[in-house]
Amino acid sequence: MSISTFPSPDGSLPYVSQWGSLGRNDEVVIRRAAPSRLDVFLGRTDPSQLHDWASDGYHSGEEYLFWSRKICGLACLQSLLHGWTDVRLPMRRLLSQALGWGCYVVEPQGGVQGLIYRPFMAWVGSQFGLECELVENTPIQESARAVRPGTALIASVSPEIRDPGTHEPRRGGHLVLIHEVHGETVRFHNPSGYSHNADSASLPMHVFERFHAGRGILVSATP
């Protein structure tokens, strides 16, 4: 596949929600009582009120509900593809490719492993011509130095980062896209943030670090 890349001079990237639209985020996130209640809430959602899952290539509302909880990494990738390339793929088609490359593994019991970094890096390099570098055991103050126009960081954080005041948060379990760094402040897209802090949210690095797992993937557009 021949793909042209054209990163914007200011490093800006479009926001993509893992739920399909930013307006859907609050309905999912705010109305659930706790993380363990997410399945219950989604299972009771009126299908007529769901995001237009067919436009994203899903085969059913149930398939959308199952995968939309798990594709934060693909939402980050979609932001990069829409900002840097001429690739426009429905989310379900992107997911099909990711599954084919082993970026996610569906377990017999129905659980899902992923996003698995190394297959993901091989896939986006081969399929979309993006350069990837694995980041491990590295504080955000160091890994964020590489972020500039044409280079972004898919960073592993706790989903609790949507509530920066969370006391003793977990680290990891969710992916966000750092697309700008200004001094000691990072700007990032959170695929499952609240509507007011999902698109280009800003946090001081020392706050971001509380949620950061010290790992991620640096992704760069190729000239």
C-alpha positions in Angstrom: 0.0 0.0 0.0 1.4 3.4 -1.0 0.4 6.0 1.6 1.3 9.7 1.6 1.9 11.3 5.0 1.5 15.0 5.6 1.8 15.9 9.3 0.4 19.3 10.1 3.1 21.9 11.0 1.6 22.6 14.4 1.3 19.0 15.4 -2.5 19.1 15.7 -4.4 15.9 15.3 -8.2 15.2 15.1 -9.9 13.6 18.1 -11.4 10.2 17.8 -13.6 8.6 20.5 -13.5 4.9 21.1 -17.3 5.1 21.5 -17.5 6.5 17.9 -18.4 10.1 18.8 -17.4 12.5 21.6 -21.1 13.1 22.5 -21.3 9.4 23.4 -18.5 9.6 26.0 -20.4 11.2 28.8 -23.3 8.9 28.5 -21.0 5.9 28.9 -18.6 7.3 31.5 -20.7 9.6 33.8 -23.8 7.4 34.1 -21.9 4.3 35.2 -21.6 3.8 39.0 -18.2 2.2 38.8 -15.9 0.5 36.3 -17.4 -2.9 37.2 -20.8 -1.6 36.1 -19.8 -0.7 32.6 -21.1 -4.0 31.1 -24.4 -3.6 33.0 -24.9 -0.1 31.7 -24.0 -0.9 28.1 -26.2 -4.0 28.1 -29.2 -1.9 29.1 -28.7 0.8 26.6 -31.5 1.2 24.1 -30.0 0.2 20.8 -31.9 3.0 19.0 -29.9 5.5 21.1 -26.5 4.0 20.3 -23.9 5.6 18.1 -24.4 4.8 14.5 -22.4 1.6 14.7 -23.1 0.6 11.1 -21.3 3.7 9.8 -18.2 2.5 11.6 -18.5 -0.9 9.9 -19.8 -3.0 12.9 -22.1 -5.8 12.0 -24.4 -5.4 15.0 -25.0 -3.2 18.0 -23.8 -6.0 20.2 -20.5 -6.2 18.4 -20.1 -2.4 18.7 -20.8 -2.6 22.5 -18.3 -5.4 22.9 -15.4 -3.8 21.1 -15.9 -0.1 21.8 -14.7 -0.7 25.4 -11.4 -2.1 24.1 -10.2 0.0 21.2 -8.6 3.0 22.9 -5.4 2.2 21.0 -7.2 2.0 17.7 -8.8 5.4 18.4 -5.3 6.8 18.9 -4.2 5.2 15.6 -7.3 6.6 13.8 -6.3 10.1 15.0 -2.9 9.6 13.5 -4.2 8.2 10.2 -6.7 11.1 9.9 -4.2 13.7 10.8 -1.1 12.4 8.9 -2.4 10.3 6.0 -5.1 9.9 3.4 -6.2 6.6 4.9 -9.9 6.6 5.9 -11.0 3.2 7.2 -14.1 2.4 9.3 -13.2 1.4 12.8 -14.4 -2.2 12.4 -12.2 -2.6 9.3 -9.3 -1.2 11.2 -10.1 -3.7 14.0 -10.2 -6.6 11.5 -6.7 -5.8 10.4 -5.5 -5.4 14.0 -7.0 -8.8 14.9 -5.4 -10.4 11.8 -2.0 -9.1 12.9 -2.4 -10.4 16.5 -2.7 -6.9 18.1 -5.7 -8.3 20.0 -6.2 -11.9 21.1 -9.8 -13.1 21.9 -9.6 -15.7 24.7 -11.9 -18.8 24.7 -13.7 -17.5 27.7 -14.5 -14.3 25.8 -11.9 -11.9 27.3 -9.6 -9.9 25.1 -5.8 -9.4 25.4 -4.5 -6.2 23.9 -3.5 -3.9 22.6 -0.3 -5.9 22.2 2.5 -3.5 21.3 4.9 -5.4 19.1 2.3 -6.8 16.6 0.7 -3.3 16.6 4.0 -1.7 15.7 4.7 -4.3 12.9 1.2 -3.7 11.5 1.2 0.1 11.4 4.7 0.1 10.0 3.9 -2.4 7.2 0.4 -1.3 6.4 0.5 2.4 6.9 4.2 3.3 6.7 4.4 4.8 10.2 7.6 4.5 12.2 7.2 3.1 15.7 9.5 2.9 18.7 8.7 1.0 21.9 8.9 2.9 25.1 9.3 0.9 28.3 10.2 1.7 31.9 10.5 5.4 31.0 9.0 8.3 32.9 6.8 10.7 30.9 9.2 13.5 31.5 11.7 11.6 29.3 9.5 10.0 26.7 7.5 13.1 26.0 10.7 14.9 24.8 10.3 13.1 21.5 6.8 14.5 20.8 6.8 17.1 18.1 4.9 17.8 14.8 5.0 14.4 13.0 5.7 12.4 16.2 3.2 11.5 18.9 3.2 9.2 21.9 0.6 6.5 22.5 0.9 6.3 26.3 -0.3 3.7 28.7 -2.2 5.3 31.6 -5.0 4.5 34.0 -8.5 5.3 32.7 -8.9 7.3 35.9 -6.8 10.1 34.2 -10.2 11.6 33.2 -10.4 12.5 36.9 -7.0 14.0 37.6 -7.7 14.4 41.3 -8.1 10.7 41.8 -6.3 9.6 45.0 -3.7 6.8 44.5 -4.8 5.9 40.9 -3.8 2.8 39.1 -1.2 2.9 36.4 -1.9 1.5 32.9 -4.9 -0.3 31.4 -5.8 2.5 28.9 -4.2 4.3 26.1 -4.1 8.1 25.3 -2.4 10.0 22.5 0.0 12.8 23.5 0.3 15.1 20.5 1.8 18.2 21.9 4.2 19.1 24.7 4.7 22.7 26.0 7.4 22.9 28.7 6.1 20.8 31.5 2.6 20.4 30.1 1.3 17.6 27.9 -1.7 17.8 25.6 -3.4 14.6 24.8 -6.5 13.0 23.3 -8.3 10.6 25.7 -10.5 8.3 23.6 -12.8 7.8 26.7 -12.5 11.0 28.5 -15.4 13.2 29.5 -16.6 15.5 26.8 -14.9 18.5 28.5 -11.5 16.9 28.9 -11.2 14.3 26.1 -10.1 16.4 23.1 -6.7 17.9 23.7 -6.8 17.7 27.4 -3.9 19.4 29.2 -2.1 18.2 32.4 1.2 19.1 34.0 3.7 16.2 33.5 3.9 15.5 37.3 0.2 14.9 37.4 0.2 12.8 34.2 3.0 10.8 35.7 0.8 9.6 38.5 -1.4 7.7 36.1 1.4 6.7 33.6 2.6 3.1 33.4 6.0 4.1 32.0 5.4 2.5 28.7 3.9 3.3 25.3 4.7 3.7 21.6 6.3 6.6 19.8 4.8 6.9 16.4 6.2 9.1 13.6 5.0 10.0 10.1 7.5 9.3 7.4 8.2 12.1 4.8 
